[in-house]
Amino acid sequence: MAQFRLQVVLPDRPGSLGAVASAIGFAGGDIRGLVVMKSEAGRGYDDITVAVPGSDPSDLIEVLTAIGGVEVLSVTPVN
């Protein structure tokens, strides 16, 4: 499994982070770390470290961006 750090923006409302976590699991990913960076103008900014099968996080990114209001700002490999 490869690890990546995702910078994600999501709606700052109950259930949004749960939807993101469920989507990561649905895509076969495993959350290894989570830092809530800030909340601003009704949006939450989080850094999420995930392990995904294989070496390509494209499927995970596709699943996350299909969630209404969720935007993946960056994807960085973690060694």
Backbone as numpy.savetxt, mean C-alpha at the origin, in Angstrom:
# Nx Ny Nz CAx CAy CAz Cx Cy Cz
10.35 -14.17 -1.96 9.51 -12.98 -1.96 10.39 -11.74 -1.96
10.01 -10.76 -2.75 10.71 -9.48 -2.79 9.98 -8.48 -1.90
10.74 -7.56 -1.33 10.13 -6.54 -0.47 10.20 -5.17 -1.13
9.14 -4.39 -0.92 9.04 -3.05 -1.47 8.45 -2.11 -0.43
8.88 -0.86 -0.49 8.26 0.17 0.34 7.36 0.99 -0.57
6.09 1.06 -0.20 5.10 1.80 -0.96 4.75 3.07 -0.21
4.73 4.18 -0.90 4.17 5.40 -0.35 2.78 5.53 -0.94
1.79 5.54 -0.06 0.40 5.46 -0.47 -0.40 6.62 0.13
-1.31 7.17 -0.67 -2.26 8.17 -0.19 -3.64 7.52 -0.26
-4.42 7.70 0.82 -5.75 7.11 0.86 -6.70 8.06 1.57
-8.00 7.89 1.35 -8.96 8.74 2.05 -8.80 8.57 3.56
-8.84 9.69 4.29 -8.72 9.65 5.74 -10.11 9.46 6.34
-10.57 8.20 6.28 -11.87 7.86 6.85 -11.83 6.41 7.32
-12.70 6.06 8.25 -12.69 4.69 8.79 -12.81 3.64 7.68
-11.98 2.62 7.76 -12.02 1.50 6.84 -11.07 1.60 5.66
-10.54 2.78 5.39 -9.66 2.93 4.22 -8.39 2.11 4.36
-7.74 2.19 5.50 -6.51 1.42 5.70 -6.81 -0.07 5.70
-7.94 -0.46 6.25 -8.35 -1.88 6.24 -8.54 -2.38 4.82
-9.12 -1.53 3.95 -9.30 -1.92 2.54 -7.95 -2.11 1.85
-7.01 -1.24 2.17 -5.67 -1.36 1.58 -5.00 -2.64 2.07
-5.09 -2.91 3.38 -4.48 -4.13 3.93 -5.11 -5.38 3.32
-6.42 -5.38 3.16 -7.10 -6.53 2.54 -6.66 -6.72 1.10
-6.50 -5.62 0.38 -6.07 -5.70 -1.02 -4.66 -6.26 -1.13
-3.79 -5.87 -0.19 -2.43 -6.41 -0.19 -2.47 -7.92 0.00
-3.27 -8.39 0.94 -3.43 -9.83 1.16 -4.03 -10.52 -0.06
-5.02 -9.90 -0.68 -5.65 -10.46 -1.87 -4.63 -10.66 -3.00
-3.68 -9.74 -3.10 -2.65 -9.82 -4.14 -1.51 -10.76 -3.75
-1.61 -11.42 -2.59 -0.58 -12.36 -2.16 0.54 -11.71 -1.38
0.37 -10.44 -1.03 1.41 -9.72 -0.30 1.29 -9.90 1.20
2.38 -9.58 1.89 2.45 -9.67 3.34 3.00 -8.34 3.86
2.25 -7.68 4.73 2.70 -6.41 5.28 3.81 -6.68 6.29
4.95 -6.03 6.09 6.10 -6.18 6.98 6.31 -4.96 7.85
5.73 -3.82 7.46 5.86 -2.60 8.24 4.87 -1.56 7.76
4.45 -0.69 8.68 3.49 0.35 8.33 3.78 1.57 9.19
3.91 2.72 8.53 4.09 3.98 9.23 3.07 4.97 8.68
2.24 5.48 9.57 1.31 6.54 9.19 2.09 7.84 9.25
2.28 8.47 8.10 3.13 9.65 8.03 2.39 10.92 8.44
1.21 11.13 7.86 0.45 12.34 8.19 -0.97 12.22 7.64
-1.80 13.10 8.14 -3.16 13.26 7.65 -3.33 14.72 7.29
-3.80 14.96 6.07 -3.86 16.33 5.60 -4.97 16.47 4.56
-5.84 17.42 4.75 -6.90 17.73 3.79 -7.75 16.50 3.45
-8.06 15.69 4.47 -8.92 14.53 4.25 -8.24 13.33 3.63
-6.92 13.36 3.58 -6.16 12.25 3.00 -5.08 11.80 3.98
-4.86 10.48 4.04 -3.80 9.92 4.87 -2.63 9.52 4.00
-1.43 9.73 4.52 -0.20 9.40 3.81 0.53 8.33 4.62
0.74 7.16 4.02 1.33 6.03 4.72 2.51 5.46 3.94
3.49 4.95 4.68 4.58 4.14 4.11 4.30 2.71 4.52
4.18 1.82 3.54 3.88 0.42 3.82 4.98 -0.44 3.21
5.63 -1.26 4.03 6.61 -2.21 3.52 5.91 -3.54 3.35
5.99 -4.09 2.13 5.31 -5.35 1.83 6.28 -6.33 1.17
6.02 -7.60 1.39 6.70 -8.68 0.67 5.69 -9.24 -0.32
6.13 -9.40 -1.56 5.24 -9.92 -2.60 5.88 -11.14 -3.26
5.05 -12.06 -3.75 5.60 -13.22 -4.46 6.36 -12.76 -5.70
7.44 -13.42 -6.00 8.22 -13.07 -7.18 9.00 -11.79 -6.95
9.24 -11.06 -8.03 10.05 -9.84 -7.92 9.38 -8.62 -8.55
8.12 -8.76 -8.97 7.43 -7.68 -9.66 6.17 -7.28 -8.88
6.11 -6.03 -8.39 4.95 -5.60 -7.61 3.78 -5.08 -8.46
3.83 -5.25 -9.77 2.80 -4.68 -10.65 1.39 -5.12 -10.30
1.20 -6.41 -10.00 -0.14 -6.88 -9.64 -0.65 -6.20 -8.38
0.22 -6.04 -7.41 -0.17 -5.38 -6.17 -0.55 -3.92 -6.43
0.24 -3.23 -7.22 -0.05 -1.83 -7.52 -1.39 -1.70 -8.24
-1.66 -2.61 -9.16 -2.92 -2.60 -9.89 -4.11 -2.79 -8.95
-3.99 -3.72 -8.02 -5.07 -3.98 -7.06 -5.28 -2.76 -6.16
-4.20 -2.14 -5.70 -4.32 -0.99 -4.81 -4.95 0.21 -5.51
-4.55 0.47 -6.74 -5.08 1.63 -7.44 -6.52 1.44 -7.89
-7.01 0.20 -7.84 -8.42 -0.05 -8.16 -9.34 0.34 -7.00
-8.77 0.59 -5.82 -9.56 1.02 -4.67 -9.83 2.51 -4.82
-11.06 2.90 -4.72 -11.43 4.31 -4.87 -10.68 5.21 -3.91
-10.04 6.23 -4.45 -9.35 7.22 -3.63 -7.95 6.86 -3.23
-7.46 5.67 -3.59 -6.11 5.25 -3.22 -5.16 5.56 -4.38
-4.01 6.14 -4.03 -2.99 6.46 -5.01 -1.64 5.97 -4.49
-0.91 5.26 -5.33 0.45 4.82 -4.97 1.41 5.87 -5.51
2.08 6.57 -4.59 2.99 7.65 -4.98 4.34 7.13 -5.43
4.84 6.08 -4.75 6.14 5.53 -5.14 6.26 4.08 -4.68
7.13 3.36 -5.37 7.45 1.98 -5.05 8.97 1.86 -5.06
9.54 1.46 -3.92 10.99 1.37 -3.79 11.37 -0.03 -3.32
12.28 -0.71 -4.04 12.74 -2.03 -3.55 13.45 -1.89 -2.20
13.27 -2.89 -1.35 13.93 -2.94 -0.05 14.87 -4.13 -0.08
16.11 -3.92 0.27 17.09 -5.02 0.27 17.09 -5.75 1.59
